Each structure stands twice: as structure tokens, then as C-alpha cells.
Amino acid sequence: MDVGLLGQFGIMASFGLSALGSAVGVGVVGTTTIGAWKKCFVQNKPVPFILVAFAGVPLSNVIYGFILMNTLASSEILNNYQLLFLGLFGGLGIGVTAYTQARCCAYASEAFAETGQGFGNYMMVIGICETVALFVMVLSILFA
């Protein structure tokens, strides 16, 4: 099937919006992580390197957007409007999830730096956000 401009836009939006959410998310959690480390340095507390784990979590959503983009690009049954809407809303869903996940990571980073406790609990909440992104990706793929 010949993909028109609207379909191409939708295909690229699936990746672009996911990547945008991840980029903004990494910025949010990254700046908070740096602030948490600074507080540790100021208070002469041990600086937990494990906070890097929180800082990198939103990056996974770029991969989900890439998978969705490739699925949409290889679809033989979707018309241009379907590609547009699946790409826009799928990418937006994944991107917004990356941002909300980053906010959770930012709070987790600050809390762990302050207390040194709760890493597993924080990761469970962050994993719930990750699950939403996976649901968006998988359900979007099912429509393709």
C-alpha cells in the first residue's frame, strides 16, 4: 500500500512523541538526581551511585516508540488516517508515560538519597508506569 503524507507523519509521530517524552523525562529526573547528590555532598553523606538507575528509566520508552514506528511502517492493512491516529495517540501515550515515570523517578531519587531505603518499593511504582507504556505499545500494535 502506498503511504501518503498523513500516514508518514503518523509513523514518525509514534517515534518522535515517544522520544520527546523520554528526553523531557530524562531531563526531569536527571536534574533531581544531581540535586539529590549535591545534598549528599553538602551533608557529607555517602553519595548513592544507584540513583543512576532512576535517571535512566525513561529511556526505555524510546525503544517502545521505535518498535511501534517499525510496526506501523510495515503495516499492509492500515490506511493513512489509521496510521496517523495510531502513530499520534500511541506515541503520545508512550511519551506522556515517560514523563510521568520520570516524575516518579525524580521523587524516588530524592527520597533514596535522603533515607538510603526503599529502593525496591520505588522501583515497583516506577514499574507500574512502565507497564502503562507497554500496554500502549502492545495495544497500538494489535490495531496494526
N, C-alpha and C positions, 0 to 999 in steps of 0.2 A: 504494500500500500504506500502511496506517495504521501509523505508527511508534509503538511503545509507549515506556514509560519507560526500559526497558533499552536499547533502540535509541537513544533520545535521549542517554542517558548515554554510550554508546559514541561517538556522533558528537561530542559535546562533549569527551570524553576525548582524542580524536585531536588536537584543537587544544590543549586545556589542558595535556596532558602535554608536548607539543612546546614550548609557550610556557614551561612551568616549567623544562624543561631549558635552554632558551635564556637565561632570566632568571638562573638559577643560574650558568650558564656565563659570561655576560657579567660577573657579579659576580666570578667567579674570575679571569678574565683581566684584568678592569679593575683589580682591586686589585694584581695583579702588575705590570701596566703602570705604574701610579702609583709602585710601589716601584722599578721599574727607572729611571723618570725621576728619582726622588729620588736614587738612587745617582749618576746623571749630574750632577745639580746639586751634590751634595756633593763630587764629584771634579773639578768644573769642566770636565767633558767636554761636547761638543755633545749636546744633547737631541734624539734622533731622533723626529720627529713621525710617522714611518711606523709607529710602534708602534700608532697608532690603527687601522691596518688589521687587526692581530691582535685588538685589543679588540672589533671589530665583527663578526668572522667568525661567531660562534654565532647571530647574529640571523637568518641565512638559514633556520634550522630552523623558525622561527615560520611562515615562508611555506610550507614543506613541510607543516606541520601544518594550515595553513589550506586548502591545496589538497586534502589528504586529507579534511578535515572536509566541504568542499563536495561532494566526490565521494561520500562516504558518505551525505550528506544527500539527494543526488539519485538515489541508487540505488533502482531499482524491483524488484530481484530478491532483495535480502538480507532475511532475517528479523531479528527483534530480537536474537537471540543472535549471529548473524553480525555484525551492526553493533556489538554490544557488544565482541566479541572482536577484530574488526579495528580498532576505534577504540582499545581499550585497548593492544593489543600494537603497533599501528602508531605511536600517539602515544608510547608508552613507548620504542620503538626509536629514534624520531627524537629524543626528549628526552634519552635517555642518550647518543646520539651527539653532541648539542650539548655535553653536559658533558665528554665525553672530548676532543672537539675543543677546547674551551676550555682544558683542561689542557695540550694540545699548544701552543696559542697562548700560554699563560702562560709555558711554558718557552722558547718561541721569542722572546717579548718580552724576557725577561731575557737570553737569550743574545745577541740582536742588540744590545741596549743596551750590553752589556759588550764585544762584539767589533766591532760595526759590519759584520759579514759574515754571509753565509749566508741572506739573506732568501729567495732562490729555493728553496733546499733546505728551509727551514722550511715554506714555502708548499706544497711538494709533499706533505709529510707531512700537513699540515692538509687538503689536498685529498683525501687518501685517506679521512680521517674524513668529509669532506663527501660523498664517494661512497657511503659506507655509509648515510648519511641518505637520499640519493637512491634507493638500492636499496630501502630500507624503504618509502619513499613509493610508488615505482612498483610494487613487488610487491604492496603492500596495495591499490593502485588496481586492479591486474589481477584481484584477487579480487572486487572490487566490480563 
